[in-house]
Amino acid sequence: MLTSKSPHLDLHGEEVALVYALVNEFINDNVKMGNKEIVIIHGKSTNILTKEVHQVLKENKKVAQFYLNNWNLGETIVILK
């Protein structure tokens, strides 16, 4: 169940080139800790970070599913395997 205490990764101000490494490292760390739901904050201005984050999530075999937070389109909720 997603709560305010769910692990978050805030990518505001990050370069697109770093997104791949940051997201995959965050996923790996949370898998090791046994977390099943995480949140990636990418903002909602130009969708450049959103598209890059979603591409990385599609390619990561540890991700069961992901979706935009309906209450905040600047966040993606990720369910880990």
Backbone bond lengths (Angstrom), bond angles and torsions (degrees), N, CA, C in turn:
res aa  C-N    CA-C-N  psi(-1)  N-CA   C-N-CA  omega(-1)  CA-C   N-CA-C  phi
1 M - - - 1.449 - - 1.518 109.57 -
2 L 1.287 116.93 128.77 1.455 122.94 -178.14 1.523 109.93 -73.24
3 T 1.326 116.35 127.44 1.457 121.44 177.21 1.518 109.15 -132.44
4 S 1.310 116.27 174.26 1.463 119.94 177.39 1.529 111.04 -66.46
5 K 1.328 117.12 -14.64 1.463 121.07 178.60 1.525 112.65 -93.00
6 S 1.324 117.27 -0.47 1.463 120.16 177.13 1.525 109.14 -62.43
7 P 1.318 117.96 143.10 1.468 120.33 -179.42 1.532 111.30 -59.43
8 H 1.331 115.14 135.38 1.463 122.21 -179.64 1.522 110.18 -121.74
9 L 1.308 115.79 144.02 1.462 122.49 169.94 1.517 106.37 -120.42
10 D 1.328 117.52 117.68 1.462 122.22 -178.89 1.524 109.25 -99.80
11 L 1.327 115.88 115.72 1.465 121.42 -177.45 1.532 112.82 -100.53
12 H 1.321 118.06 8.25 1.472 119.99 178.21 1.521 109.98 -54.42
13 G 1.305 116.53 129.37 1.457 121.58 177.09 1.517 115.32 82.27
14 E 1.322 117.93 -2.99 1.469 120.71 179.38 1.527 110.47 -81.17
15 E 1.306 114.97 152.99 1.462 120.68 176.68 1.522 109.12 -80.72
16 V 1.321 116.19 145.50 1.463 121.82 -179.20 1.524 110.51 -57.48
17 A 1.314 117.34 -35.16 1.465 121.28 -178.62 1.532 112.36 -62.39
18 L 1.322 118.28 -24.01 1.465 121.41 -178.60 1.519 113.11 -91.57
19 V 1.322 117.71 -13.00 1.463 121.78 -174.17 1.521 111.78 -58.07
20 Y 1.310 118.44 -45.01 1.464 122.62 -177.89 1.534 110.39 -54.96
21 A 1.311 115.95 -51.81 1.470 120.27 -177.16 1.526 111.49 -67.60
22 L 1.323 117.82 -44.40 1.458 121.21 -177.49 1.530 112.07 -63.94
23 V 1.320 116.82 -45.49 1.468 120.70 -178.45 1.523 110.42 -66.58
24 N 1.316 117.66 -46.43 1.470 119.66 -179.20 1.521 112.34 -64.96
25 E 1.317 117.91 -37.55 1.463 120.77 177.32 1.530 110.32 -66.24
26 F 1.329 116.93 -41.12 1.468 122.01 177.83 1.527 110.66 -62.02
27 I 1.323 117.02 -43.13 1.466 121.28 178.15 1.522 110.36 -63.66
28 N 1.315 117.33 -48.28 1.469 121.11 -179.88 1.525 111.76 -58.20
29 D 1.330 117.06 -44.07 1.465 121.17 179.33 1.524 111.16 -61.48
30 N 1.340 116.53 -42.77 1.461 120.15 -177.52 1.519 112.46 -73.00
31 V 1.318 117.67 -31.52 1.467 120.17 174.15 1.527 109.04 -63.79
32 K 1.333 117.04 -43.69 1.464 121.53 179.38 1.529 111.43 -62.13
33 M 1.343 116.99 -34.06 1.462 121.34 -179.33 1.532 112.58 -84.20
34 G 1.334 116.88 -6.46 1.450 120.26 177.82 1.518 114.83 84.21
35 N 1.324 117.94 12.98 1.465 120.90 178.12 1.517 110.04 -75.86
36 K 1.315 116.44 140.40 1.463 121.50 -178.60 1.522 112.77 -105.28
37 E 1.328 117.81 -24.65 1.465 121.78 179.00 1.513 109.65 -126.85
38 I 1.324 115.90 132.28 1.455 121.88 177.06 1.523 108.26 -134.87
39 V 1.322 115.69 164.56 1.456 121.55 -179.96 1.516 108.71 -125.98
40 I 1.325 115.50 133.25 1.457 121.29 174.70 1.526 107.27 -114.42
41 I 1.321 115.50 121.55 1.461 121.79 -179.79 1.525 107.93 -97.62
42 H 1.327 115.85 118.72 1.460 120.50 -177.41 1.515 112.93 -122.44
43 G 1.310 117.73 -8.65 1.457 121.23 -177.36 1.518 110.29 82.28
44 K 1.330 115.12 173.17 1.456 118.13 -176.20 1.522 113.39 -133.22
45 S 1.324 118.46 20.03 1.456 119.96 -175.01 1.531 113.43 -73.37
46 T 1.315 118.36 -69.68 1.469 119.88 -174.97 1.525 113.67 -105.22
47 N 1.318 117.32 -5.40 1.466 123.55 -179.22 1.525 114.31 68.77
48 I 1.321 118.45 4.95 1.466 120.31 179.02 1.530 109.87 -64.71
49 L 1.330 116.91 -48.74 1.464 119.92 179.16 1.521 110.92 -66.80
50 T 1.332 116.98 -38.72 1.467 120.62 179.55 1.520 110.65 -58.21
51 K 1.313 116.98 -47.80 1.468 121.22 -179.52 1.521 111.13 -62.48
52 E 1.314 117.12 -41.82 1.464 120.95 -179.63 1.533 110.92 -66.97
53 V 1.329 117.14 -43.65 1.466 121.51 178.37 1.522 109.84 -60.27
54 H 1.324 117.39 -46.31 1.465 120.71 -178.34 1.526 111.69 -65.60
55 Q 1.321 117.73 -33.96 1.462 120.45 176.40 1.523 110.71 -65.72
56 V 1.322 116.49 -43.39 1.471 120.84 178.35 1.532 109.78 -62.71
57 L 1.323 117.37 -42.45 1.465 120.91 -179.21 1.525 111.58 -65.42
58 K 1.323 117.63 -37.20 1.465 121.08 177.80 1.522 111.57 -61.79
59 E 1.323 116.63 -34.72 1.466 122.08 -175.73 1.528 113.08 -85.17
60 N 1.331 118.17 -17.34 1.464 121.13 -174.74 1.524 110.25 -85.13
61 K 1.318 117.25 121.22 1.459 123.12 -176.36 1.536 112.98 -73.08
62 K 1.315 117.65 -10.39 1.465 121.05 179.31 1.530 112.01 -88.91
63 V 1.333 116.84 -2.97 1.462 121.81 -178.89 1.527 109.12 -97.04
64 A 1.333 116.41 122.13 1.464 121.03 177.52 1.519 110.12 -81.24
65 Q 1.331 116.95 -44.02 1.460 121.50 177.76 1.517 109.33 -163.21
66 F 1.329 115.90 164.27 1.457 121.27 175.96 1.517 108.63 -152.56
67 Y 1.320 115.57 154.40 1.460 120.67 -179.68 1.526 109.33 -160.46
68 L 1.329 115.30 155.60 1.451 120.21 176.02 1.516 109.34 -69.55
69 N 1.315 116.26 142.89 1.452 121.92 175.26 1.531 107.46 -70.38
70 N 1.322 117.88 119.89 1.470 121.46 -178.22 1.517 113.06 -61.79
71 W 1.330 117.82 -26.05 1.454 121.70 -178.29 1.516 111.87 -90.32
72 N 1.332 117.34 -15.78 1.460 121.12 179.18 1.528 107.54 -150.85
73 L 1.310 117.10 99.12 1.469 121.80 -175.78 1.529 112.64 -69.58
74 G 1.311 117.81 -2.29 1.458 121.83 175.57 1.519 113.01 -89.35
75 E 1.329 115.96 5.71 1.465 121.90 179.01 1.511 111.02 -126.38
76 T 1.320 115.64 144.38 1.455 121.71 171.38 1.517 108.15 -116.27
77 I 1.316 115.52 129.75 1.460 122.06 177.21 1.522 107.49 -93.95
78 V 1.318 115.96 132.24 1.460 121.99 -175.91 1.524 109.20 -120.46
79 I 1.337 115.75 130.03 1.458 122.28 174.51 1.524 107.18 -104.07
80 L 1.326 116.00 122.77 1.462 121.00 -177.77 1.522 110.54 -94.36
81 K 1.333 116.02 152.87 1.476 121.07 177.99 1.517 110.30 -74.07
